[in-house]
Amino acid sequence: MYVPKESQPKQGKPAADKTKGQRKIVAQNKKARHDYAIIDTYEAGLVLTGTEVKSLRQGRATLTDGFVQIDGGEAWLYNAHIPEYFQGTWTNHSVRRKRKLLLHREEIDKLAAKSEETGHTIVPLALYFKDGRAKAEIALARGKKEYDKRQTLREKQDRRDTERAIAAAKRRQRGA
């Protein structure tokens, strides 16, 4: 039986469109948010080899010792640990090599000028995939003093306590 095209049910969007712009986080640097006051964040592309991408897709990376430096007008990510791809052969990458970050010229110049100031540094916050491309979230940051870190922990604990108290009050309210 012939059914006109207009009366046929419409197909949904492909799965690729539903995930457009979503981030699949591979690694986060939680220590950076504890040790530094974040001033400004940037999204940078990464220049990687094939085995590095495969290792990242398996969710294997560490940023705890990582930092960013600007050398010769280019941004470089140092000490980010991406382990070797276990099925790689002689083409495997070195684990802690420096990796080039892809940023706009204005962003690089701004970061270079700000990082020259005393107490400012550039730290990686996260590695993730966005639309199939490896990206790094980097931040211009200022080091926290010890009392600032304690204050942050205290605020976090207070926030957690208030959320628990609110949840307990809601449970009591539902039960009554």
TIRO-2110 file (N, C-alpha, C; in Angstrom, 1 decimal):
// TIRO-2110
0.8, -1.2, 0.0, N, 1, A
0.0, 0.0, 0.0, CA, 1, A
0.9, 1.2, 0.0, C, 1, A
0.5, 2.2, -0.8, N, 2, A
1.3, 3.4, -0.9, CA, 2, A
0.9, 4.4, 0.1, C, 2, A
1.9, 5.0, 0.8, N, 3, A
1.6, 6.0, 1.9, CA, 3, A
2.4, 7.2, 1.4, C, 3, A
1.7, 8.4, 1.3, N, 4, A
2.4, 9.6, 0.8, CA, 4, A
3.5, 10.0, 1.9, C, 4, A
4.6, 10.6, 1.4, N, 5, A
5.7, 10.9, 2.2, CA, 5, A
5.3, 11.9, 3.4, C, 5, A
4.3, 12.8, 3.1, N, 6, A
3.9, 13.8, 4.1, CA, 6, A
3.2, 13.1, 5.3, C, 6, A
2.6, 12.0, 5.1, N, 7, A
1.9, 11.3, 6.2, CA, 7, A
2.7, 10.3, 6.9, C, 7, A
3.9, 10.0, 6.5, N, 8, A
4.8, 9.1, 7.2, CA, 8, A
5.3, 9.8, 8.4, C, 8, A
5.5, 9.0, 9.5, N, 9, A
6.1, 9.6, 10.7, CA, 9, A
7.5, 10.1, 10.5, C, 9, A
7.8, 11.2, 11.1, N, 10, A
9.1, 11.8, 10.9, CA, 10, A
10.1, 11.1, 11.8, C, 10, A
11.3, 11.0, 11.3, N, 11, A
12.4, 10.4, 12.0, CA, 11, A
13.0, 11.4, 13.0, C, 11, A
13.5, 11.0, 14.1, N, 12, A
14.1, 11.8, 15.1, CA, 12, A
15.5, 12.3, 14.6, C, 12, A
16.1, 13.2, 15.3, N, 13, A
17.4, 13.7, 14.9, CA, 13, A
18.4, 12.6, 15.2, C, 13, A
19.5, 12.5, 14.5, N, 14, A
20.5, 11.6, 14.7, CA, 14, A
21.2, 11.8, 16.1, C, 14, A
21.8, 10.8, 16.7, N, 15, A
22.3, 10.8, 18.0, CA, 15, A
23.5, 11.9, 18.1, C, 15, A
24.2, 12.1, 17.0, N, 16, A
25.3, 13.1, 17.0, CA, 16, A
24.8, 14.5, 17.3, C, 16, A
23.6, 14.9, 16.9, N, 17, A
23.0, 16.2, 17.1, CA, 17, A
22.6, 16.3, 18.6, C, 17, A
22.2, 15.3, 19.2, N, 18, A
21.8, 15.3, 20.6, CA, 18, A
23.0, 15.6, 21.5, C, 18, A
24.2, 15.1, 21.2, N, 19, A
25.4, 15.3, 22.0, CA, 19, A
26.2, 16.5, 21.6, C, 19, A
25.7, 17.3, 20.7, N, 20, A
26.5, 18.4, 20.2, CA, 20, A
26.8, 19.4, 21.3, C, 20, A
28.1, 19.7, 21.5, N, 21, A
28.5, 20.6, 22.5, CA, 21, A
28.7, 20.1, 23.9, C, 21, A
28.4, 18.8, 24.1, N, 22, A
28.5, 18.2, 25.4, CA, 22, A
30.0, 17.8, 25.7, C, 22, A
30.4, 17.9, 26.9, N, 23, A
31.7, 17.6, 27.3, CA, 23, A
31.8, 16.2, 27.9, C, 23, A
32.8, 15.4, 27.4, N, 24, A
33.0, 14.1, 28.1, CA, 24, A
34.4, 14.3, 28.8, C, 24, A
34.3, 14.5, 30.1, N, 25, A
35.4, 14.8, 30.9, CA, 25, A
36.3, 13.5, 31.1, C, 25, A
37.6, 13.7, 30.8, N, 26, A
38.6, 12.6, 31.0, CA, 26, A
39.3, 12.8, 32.3, C, 26, A
39.8, 14.0, 32.6, N, 27, A
40.5, 14.2, 33.9, CA, 27, A
40.2, 15.6, 34.4, C, 27, A
40.2, 15.7, 35.7, N, 28, A
40.0, 17.0, 36.4, CA, 28, A
41.2, 17.2, 37.4, C, 28, A
41.5, 18.5, 37.6, N, 29, A
42.5, 18.8, 38.5, CA, 29, A
41.8, 19.5, 39.7, C, 29, A
41.3, 18.7, 40.6, N, 30, A
40.6, 19.2, 41.8, CA, 30, A
41.6, 19.9, 42.7, C, 30, A
42.8, 19.5, 42.8, N, 31, A
43.8, 20.1, 43.6, CA, 31, A
44.0, 21.6, 43.2, C, 31, A
43.9, 21.9, 41.9, N, 32, A
44.1, 23.3, 41.5, CA, 32, A
43.1, 24.2, 42.1, C, 32, A
41.8, 23.8, 42.1, N, 33, A
40.8, 24.6, 42.7, CA, 33, A
41.0, 24.8, 44.2, C, 33, A
41.7, 23.9, 44.8, N, 34, A
41.9, 24.0, 46.3, CA, 34, A
43.1, 25.0, 46.5, C, 34, A
44.2, 24.8, 45.7, N, 35, A
45.4, 25.5, 45.9, CA, 35, A
45.4, 26.9, 45.3, C, 35, A
44.6, 27.2, 44.3, N, 36, A
44.6, 28.5, 43.6, CA, 36, A
43.2, 29.2, 43.6, C, 36, A
43.3, 30.5, 43.6, N, 37, A
42.1, 31.3, 43.4, CA, 37, A
42.0, 31.5, 41.8, C, 37, A
40.9, 31.0, 41.2, N, 38, A
40.8, 31.0, 39.8, CA, 38, A
40.3, 32.4, 39.4, C, 38, A
41.0, 33.1, 38.5, N, 39, A
40.7, 34.4, 38.0, CA, 39, A
39.9, 34.4, 36.7, C, 39, A
40.4, 33.6, 35.8, N, 40, A
39.8, 33.5, 34.5, CA, 40, A
40.1, 32.2, 33.8, C, 40, A
39.1, 31.6, 33.1, N, 41, A
39.3, 30.3, 32.5, CA, 41, A
39.2, 30.4, 31.0, C, 41, A
39.9, 29.5, 30.3, N, 42, A
40.0, 29.5, 28.8, CA, 42, A
39.9, 28.0, 28.4, C, 42, A
39.3, 27.8, 27.2, N, 43, A
39.3, 26.5, 26.5, CA, 43, A
40.3, 26.5, 25.4, C, 43, A
41.2, 25.5, 25.5, N, 44, A
42.2, 25.4, 24.5, CA, 44, A
42.2, 24.0, 23.9, C, 44, A
42.5, 24.0, 22.6, N, 45, A
42.7, 22.7, 21.9, CA, 45, A
44.0, 22.1, 22.2, C, 45, A
44.2, 20.8, 22.0, N, 46, A
45.4, 20.1, 22.3, CA, 46, A
46.0, 19.5, 21.0, C, 46, A
47.3, 19.6, 20.8, N, 47, A
47.9, 18.9, 19.7, CA, 47, A
48.4, 17.6, 20.3, C, 47, A
47.8, 16.5, 19.8, N, 48, A
48.1, 15.2, 20.4, CA, 48, A
48.5, 14.2, 19.3, C, 48, A
49.2, 13.1, 19.7, N, 49, A
49.5, 12.0, 18.7, CA, 49, A
48.3, 11.0, 18.8, C, 49, A
48.3, 10.1, 17.9, N, 50, A
47.2, 9.1, 17.9, CA, 50, A
47.1, 8.3, 19.1, C, 50, A
48.2, 7.8, 19.6, N, 51, A
48.2, 7.0, 20.8, CA, 51, A
47.7, 7.8, 22.1, C, 51, A
48.0, 9.0, 22.1, N, 52, A
47.6, 9.9, 23.2, CA, 52, A
46.1, 10.0, 23.2, C, 52, A
45.5, 10.2, 22.0, N, 53, A
44.0, 10.3, 21.9, CA, 53, A
43.4, 9.0, 22.3, C, 53, A
43.9, 7.9, 21.9, N, 54, A
43.4, 6.6, 22.2, CA, 54, A
43.4, 6.4, 23.7, C, 54, A
44.5, 6.8, 24.4, N, 55, A
44.7, 6.6, 25.8, CA, 55, A
43.7, 7.5, 26.5, C, 55, A
43.5, 8.8, 26.0, N, 56, A
42.5, 9.7, 26.6, CA, 56, A
41.1, 9.1, 26.5, C, 56, A
40.8, 8.5, 25.3, N, 57, A
39.4, 8.0, 25.1, CA, 57, A
39.1, 6.9, 26.1, C, 57, A
40.2, 6.2, 26.6, N, 58, A
40.0, 5.2, 27.7, CA, 58, A
39.8, 5.8, 29.1, C, 58, A
39.9, 7.2, 29.1, N, 59, A
39.8, 7.9, 30.4, CA, 59, A
41.0, 7.8, 31.3, C, 59, A
42.2, 7.8, 30.7, N, 60, A
43.4, 7.7, 31.5, CA, 60, A
44.2, 8.9, 31.3, C, 60, A
44.2, 9.8, 32.3, N, 61, A
45.1, 11.0, 32.4, CA, 61, A
45.1, 11.6, 33.8, C, 61, A
46.2, 12.3, 34.1, N, 62, A
46.3, 12.9, 35.4, CA, 62, A
46.9, 14.3, 35.2, C, 62, A
46.3, 15.3, 35.8, N, 63, A
46.7, 16.7, 35.7, CA, 63, A
47.3, 17.3, 36.9, C, 63, A
47.4, 16.5, 38.0, N, 64, A
47.8, 17.1, 39.3, CA, 64, A
49.1, 17.9, 39.3, C, 64, A
50.1, 17.5, 38.6, N, 65, A
51.4, 18.2, 38.5, CA, 65, A
51.5, 19.1, 37.3, C, 65, A
50.4, 19.2, 36.5, N, 66, A
50.5, 20.0, 35.3, CA, 66, A
50.5, 21.5, 35.5, C, 66, A
51.2, 22.2, 34.5, N, 67, A
51.2, 23.6, 34.5, CA, 67, A
51.4, 24.1, 33.0, C, 67, A
51.1, 25.3, 32.8, N, 68, A
51.1, 25.9, 31.4, CA, 68, A
52.2, 27.0, 31.4, C, 68, A
53.0, 27.0, 30.4, N, 69, A
54.0, 28.1, 30.2, CA, 69, A
53.9, 28.6, 28.8, C, 69, A
54.2, 29.9, 28.6, N, 70, A
54.2, 30.5, 27.3, CA, 70, A
55.6, 30.7, 26.8, C, 70, A
56.0, 29.9, 25.8, N, 71, A
57.4, 30.0, 25.2, CA, 71, A
57.3, 30.4, 23.8, C, 71, A
58.0, 31.5, 23.4, N, 72, A
58.0, 31.9, 22.0, CA, 72, A
56.7, 32.2, 21.4, C, 72, A
55.8, 32.7, 22.2, N, 73, A
54.5, 33.1, 21.7, CA, 73, A
53.5, 31.9, 21.5, C, 73, A
53.9, 30.8, 22.1, N, 74, A
53.0, 29.6, 22.0, CA, 74, A
52.8, 29.1, 23.5, C, 74, A
51.6, 28.5, 23.7, N, 75, A
51.3, 28.0, 25.0, CA, 75, A
51.6, 26.5, 25.0, C, 75, A
52.2, 26.0, 26.1, N, 76, A
52.6, 24.6, 26.2, CA, 76, A
52.1, 24.0, 27.5, C, 76, A
51.6, 22.8, 27.5, N, 77, A
51.1, 22.1, 28.7, CA, 77, A
52.3, 21.2, 29.1, C, 77, A
52.8, 21.4, 30.3, N, 78, A
53.8, 20.5, 30.9, CA, 78, A
53.3, 19.6, 32.0, C, 78, A
54.0, 18.5, 32.1, N, 79, A
53.7, 17.5, 33.2, CA, 79, A
52.3, 16.9, 33.3, C, 79, A
51.6, 17.0, 32.2, N, 80, A
50.3, 16.3, 32.2, CA, 80, A
50.6, 14.8, 31.9, C, 80, A
50.1, 14.0, 32.7, N, 81, A
50.4, 12.5, 32.6, CA, 81, A
49.4, 11.8, 31.8, C, 81, A
49.7, 11.5, 30.5, N, 82, A
48.8, 10.6, 29.7, CA, 82, A
49.6, 9.3, 29.5, C, 82, A
49.1, 8.2, 30.2, N, 83, A
49.9, 7.0, 30.1, CA, 83, A
49.9, 6.4, 28.7, C, 83, A
50.9, 5.5, 28.4, N, 84, A
51.0, 4.9, 27.1, CA, 84, A
49.8, 4.1, 26.8, C, 84, A
49.5, 4.1, 25.5, N, 85, A
48.4, 3.2, 25.0, CA, 85, A
48.9, 1.8, 25.1, C, 85, A
48.2, 0.9, 25.8, N, 86, A
48.7, -0.4, 26.0, CA, 86, A
48.8, -1.3, 24.8, C, 86, A
48.0, -0.9, 23.7, N, 87, A
48.1, -1.7, 22.5, CA, 87, A
49.0, -1.0, 21.5, C, 87, A
49.6, 0.1, 21.9, N, 88, A
50.6, 0.8, 21.0, CA, 88, A
51.9, 0.1, 20.8, C, 88, A
52.5, 0.4, 19.7, N, 89, A
53.8, -0.3, 19.4, CA, 89, A
54.9, 0.7, 19.5, C, 89, A
55.8, 0.7, 18.6, N, 90, A
56.9, 1.7, 18.6, CA, 90, A
56.4, 3.1, 18.4, C, 90, A
55.2, 3.3, 18.0, N, 91, A
54.7, 4.6, 17.8, CA, 91, A
54.1, 5.3, 19.1, C, 91, A
54.2, 4.6, 20.2, N, 92, A
53.7, 5.1, 21.5, CA, 92, A
54.4, 6.4, 21.8, C, 92, A
53.7, 7.2, 22.6, N, 93, A
54.2, 8.5, 23.0, CA, 93, A
54.9, 8.5, 24.3, C, 93, A
55.7, 9.5, 24.6, N, 94, A
56.3, 9.6, 26.0, CA, 94, A
55.3, 10.1, 26.9, C, 94, A
55.3, 9.7, 28.1, N, 95, A
54.2, 9.9, 29.1, CA, 95, A
54.0, 11.4, 29.5, C, 95, A
55.1, 12.0, 29.8, N, 96, A
55.0, 13.4, 30.3, CA, 96, A
55.6, 14.4, 29.3, C, 96, A
55.5, 14.2, 28.1, N, 97, A
56.0, 15.2, 27.1, CA, 97, A
55.2, 16.5, 27.1, C, 97, A
55.9, 17.6, 26.7, N, 98, A
55.1, 18.9, 26.6, CA, 98, A
54.2, 18.8, 25.4, C, 98, A
53.0, 19.4, 25.6, N, 99, A
52.0, 19.4, 24.5, CA, 99, A
51.5, 20.8, 24.2, C, 99, A
51.4, 21.0, 23.0, N, 100, A
51.1, 22.4, 22.5, CA, 100, A
49.6, 22.6, 22.7, C, 100, A
49.3, 23.8, 23.2, N, 101, A
47.9, 24.3, 23.4, CA, 101, A
47.5, 25.2, 22.2, C, 101, A
46.3, 25.1, 21.7, N, 102, A
45.8, 25.9, 20.6, CA, 102, A
44.9, 27.0, 21.2, C, 102, A
45.4, 28.2, 21.1, N, 103, A
44.7, 29.4, 21.6, CA, 103, A
44.8, 30.5, 20.6, C, 103, A
43.9, 31.5, 20.7, N, 104, A
44.0, 32.6, 19.8, CA, 104, A
45.1, 33.5, 20.3, C, 104, A
45.7, 34.3, 19.3, N, 105, A
46.9, 35.1, 19.6, CA, 105, A
46.6, 36.1, 20.8, C, 105, A
45.4, 36.7, 20.8, N, 106, A
45.0, 37.7, 21.8, CA, 106, A
45.0, 37.0, 23.2, C, 106, A
44.5, 35.7, 23.2, N, 107, A
44.4, 35.0, 24.5, CA, 107, A
45.8, 34.7, 25.0, C, 107, A
46.7, 34.3, 24.1, N, 108, A
48.1, 34.0, 24.5, CA, 108, A
48.8, 35.2, 25.0, C, 108, A
48.6, 36.3, 24.3, N, 109, A
49.2, 37.6, 24.8, CA, 109, A
48.7, 38.0, 26.1, C, 109, A
47.4, 37.9, 26.3, N, 110, A
46.8, 38.3, 27.6, CA, 110, A
47.3, 37.4, 28.7, C, 110, A
47.3, 36.0, 28.5, N, 111, A
47.8, 35.1, 29.5, CA, 111, A
49.3, 35.4, 29.8, C, 111, A
50.1, 35.7, 28.8, N, 112, A
51.5, 35.9, 29.0, CA, 112, A
51.7, 37.2, 29.8, C, 112, A
51.0, 38.2, 29.6, N, 113, A
51.1, 39.4, 30.4, CA, 113, A
50.7, 39.2, 31.8, C, 113, A
49.6, 38.5, 32.0, N, 114, A
49.1, 38.3, 33.4, CA, 114, A
50.0, 37.4, 34.2, C, 114, A
50.5, 36.3, 33.5, N, 115, A
51.3, 35.4, 34.2, CA, 115, A
52.7, 35.9, 34.6, C, 115, A
53.1, 37.0, 34.0, N, 116, A
54.3, 37.7, 34.4, CA, 116, A
54.2, 38.4, 35.8, C, 116, A
52.9, 38.7, 36.2, N, 117, A
52.7, 39.4, 37.4, CA, 117, A
53.0, 38.4, 38.6, C, 117, A
53.4, 39.0, 39.7, N, 118, A
53.8, 38.2, 40.8, CA, 118, A
52.6, 37.4, 41.4, C, 118, A
52.9, 36.1, 41.6, N, 119, A
51.8, 35.3, 42.2, CA, 119, A
50.8, 34.7, 41.3, C, 119, A
50.9, 35.0, 40.0, N, 120, A
50.0, 34.5, 39.0, CA, 120, A
50.6, 33.3, 38.3, C, 120, A
49.8, 32.3, 37.9, N, 121, A
50.2, 31.2, 37.1, CA, 121, A
49.1, 30.7, 36.3, C, 121, A
49.4, 29.8, 35.4, N, 122, A
48.4, 29.2, 34.5, CA, 122, A
48.4, 27.7, 34.8, C, 122, A
47.2, 27.2, 35.2, N, 123, A
47.1, 25.8, 35.6, CA, 123, A
46.0, 25.1, 34.7, C, 123, A
46.2, 23.8, 34.4, N, 124, A
45.1, 23.1, 33.7, CA, 124, A
44.1, 22.7, 34.7, C, 124, A
42.8, 22.8, 34.4, N, 125, A
41.7, 22.4, 35.3, CA, 125, A
41.1, 21.1, 34.8, C, 125, A
41.0, 20.9, 33.5, N, 126, A
40.3, 19.6, 33.0, CA, 126, A
40.8, 19.3, 31.6, C, 126, A
40.7, 18.0, 31.3, N, 127, A
40.9, 17.5, 30.0, CA, 127, A
39.6, 16.9, 29.6, C, 127, A
39.1, 17.1, 28.4, N, 128, A
37.8, 16.6, 28.0, CA, 128, A
37.7, 16.5, 26.5, C, 128, A
36.7, 15.8, 26.0, N, 129, A
36.4, 15.8, 24.6, CA, 129, A
35.1, 16.6, 24.3, C, 129, A
35.1, 17.4, 23.3, N, 130, A
34.0, 18.2, 22.9, CA, 130, A
33.9, 18.1, 21.4, C, 130, A
32.7, 17.6, 21.0, N, 131, A
32.5, 17.3, 19.6, CA, 131, A
33.6, 16.5, 19.0, C, 131, A
34.1, 15.5, 19.7, N, 132, A
35.2, 14.6, 19.2, CA, 132, A
36.6, 15.1, 19.2, C, 132, A
36.8, 16.3, 19.7, N, 133, A
38.1, 16.9, 19.8, CA, 133, A
38.6, 17.1, 21.2, C, 133, A
39.8, 16.8, 21.4, N, 134, A
40.4, 16.9, 22.8, CA, 134, A
40.6, 18.4, 23.1, C, 134, A
40.1, 18.8, 24.3, N, 135, A
40.2, 20.1, 24.8, CA, 135, A
40.8, 20.1, 26.2, C, 135, A
41.4, 21.3, 26.5, N, 136, A
41.9, 21.5, 27.9, CA, 136, A
41.3, 22.8, 28.4, C, 136, A
40.8, 22.7, 29.6, N, 137, A
40.3, 23.9, 30.3, CA, 137, A
41.5, 24.4, 31.2, C, 137, A
42.0, 25.6, 30.8, N, 138, A
43.1, 26.2, 31.6, CA, 138, A
42.6, 27.4, 32.3, C, 138, A
43.3, 27.8, 33.4, N, 139, A
42.9, 29.0, 34.1, CA, 139, A
44.1, 29.8, 34.5, C, 139, A
43.8, 31.1, 34.5, N, 140, A
44.8, 32.0, 35.1, CA, 140, A
44.4, 32.1, 36.6, C, 140, A
45.4, 31.8, 37.4, N, 141, A
45.1, 31.6, 38.8, CA, 141, A
46.2, 32.3, 39.7, C, 141, A
45.8, 32.6, 40.9, N, 142, A
46.7, 33.2, 41.9, CA, 142, A
46.7, 32.2, 43.1, C, 142, A
47.9, 32.0, 43.6, N, 143, A
48.1, 31.0, 44.7, CA, 143, A
47.4, 31.5, 45.9, C, 143, A
46.8, 30.5, 46.6, N, 144, A
46.1, 30.9, 47.9, CA, 144, A
47.1, 30.7, 49.1, C, 144, A
46.9, 31.5, 50.1, N, 145, A
47.6, 31.3, 51.3, CA, 145, A
47.0, 30.2, 52.1, C, 145, A
47.7, 29.8, 53.1, N, 146, A
47.1, 28.6, 53.9, CA, 146, A
45.8, 29.0, 54.6, C, 146, A
45.7, 30.2, 55.1, N, 147, A
44.4, 30.6, 55.8, CA, 147, A
43.3, 30.7, 54.8, C, 147, A
43.6, 31.0, 53.5, N, 148, A
42.5, 31.1, 52.5, CA, 148, A
42.0, 29.6, 52.2, C, 148, A
42.9, 28.7, 52.2, N, 149, A
42.5, 27.3, 52.0, CA, 149, A
41.7, 26.8, 53.1, C, 149, A
42.0, 27.1, 54.4, N, 150, A
41.2, 26.7, 55.5, CA, 150, A
39.8, 27.4, 55.4, C, 150, A
39.8, 28.6, 55.0, N, 151, A
38.5, 29.3, 54.9, CA, 151, A
37.6, 28.7, 53.9, C, 151, A
38.2, 28.3, 52.7, N, 152, A
37.5, 27.6, 51.7, CA, 152, A
36.9, 26.3, 52.2, C, 152, A
37.7, 25.5, 52.9, N, 153, A
37.2, 24.3, 53.5, CA, 153, A
36.1, 24.5, 54.5, C, 153, A
36.2, 25.5, 55.3, N, 154, A
35.2, 25.8, 56.3, CA, 154, A
33.9, 26.2, 55.6, C, 154, A
34.0, 27.0, 54.5, N, 155, A
32.8, 27.4, 53.8, CA, 155, A
32.1, 26.2, 53.1, C, 155, A
33.0, 25.3, 52.6, N, 156, A
32.4, 24.1, 52.0, CA, 156, A
31.7, 23.2, 53.0, C, 156, A
32.3, 23.0, 54.2, N, 157, A
31.7, 22.2, 55.2, CA, 157, A
30.4, 22.9, 55.7, C, 157, A
30.4, 24.2, 55.9, N, 158, A
29.1, 24.9, 56.3, CA, 158, A
28.0, 24.7, 55.2, C, 158, A
28.4, 24.8, 54.0, N, 159, A
27.4, 24.6, 52.9, CA, 159, A
26.8, 23.1, 52.9, C, 159, A
27.7, 22.2, 53.2, N, 160, A
27.3, 20.8, 53.3, CA, 160, A
26.4, 20.6, 54.4, C, 160, A
26.7, 21.2, 55.6, N, 161, A
25.9, 21.0, 56.8, CA, 161, A
24.5, 21.7, 56.6, C, 161, A
24.4, 22.8, 55.9, N, 162, A
23.1, 23.4, 55.7, CA, 162, A
22.3, 22.6, 54.7, C, 162, A
22.9, 22.0, 53.7, N, 163, A
22.2, 21.2, 52.8, CA, 163, A
21.6, 19.9, 53.5, C, 163, A
22.4, 19.4, 54.4, N, 164, A
21.9, 18.2, 55.2, CA, 164, A
20.7, 18.6, 56.1, C, 164, A
20.8, 19.8, 56.7, N, 165, A
19.8, 20.2, 57.6, CA, 165, A
18.5, 20.4, 56.8, C, 165, A
18.6, 21.0, 55.6, N, 166, A
17.4, 21.3, 54.8, CA, 166, A
16.8, 20.0, 54.3, C, 166, A
17.7, 19.0, 53.9, N, 167, A
17.2, 17.7, 53.5, CA, 167, A
16.5, 17.0, 54.6, C, 167, A
17.0, 17.1, 55.8, N, 168, A
16.4, 16.4, 57.0, CA, 168, A
15.1, 17.1, 57.3, C, 168, A
15.0, 18.4, 57.2, N, 169, A
13.7, 19.1, 57.5, CA, 169, A
12.7, 18.7, 56.5, C, 169, A
13.0, 18.5, 55.2, N, 170, A
12.1, 18.1, 54.2, CA, 170, A
11.6, 16.7, 54.4, C, 170, A
12.5, 15.8, 54.9, N, 171, A
12.1, 14.4, 55.2, CA, 171, A
11.1, 14.4, 56.3, C, 171, A
11.4, 15.2, 57.4, N, 172, A
10.5, 15.3, 58.5, CA, 172, A
9.1, 15.8, 58.1, C, 172, A
9.1, 16.8, 57.2, N, 173, A
7.9, 17.4, 56.7, CA, 173, A
7.1, 16.4, 55.9, C, 173, A
7.7, 15.6, 55.1, N, 174, A
7.0, 14.6, 54.3, CA, 174, A
6.4, 13.5, 55.2, C, 174, A
7.2, 13.2, 56.3, N, 175, A
6.7, 12.1, 57.2, CA, 175, A
5.6, 12.5, 58.1, C, 175, A
5.5, 13.8, 58.3, N, 176, A
4.4, 14.3, 59.3, CA, 176, A
3.1, 14.4, 58.6, C, 176, A
END
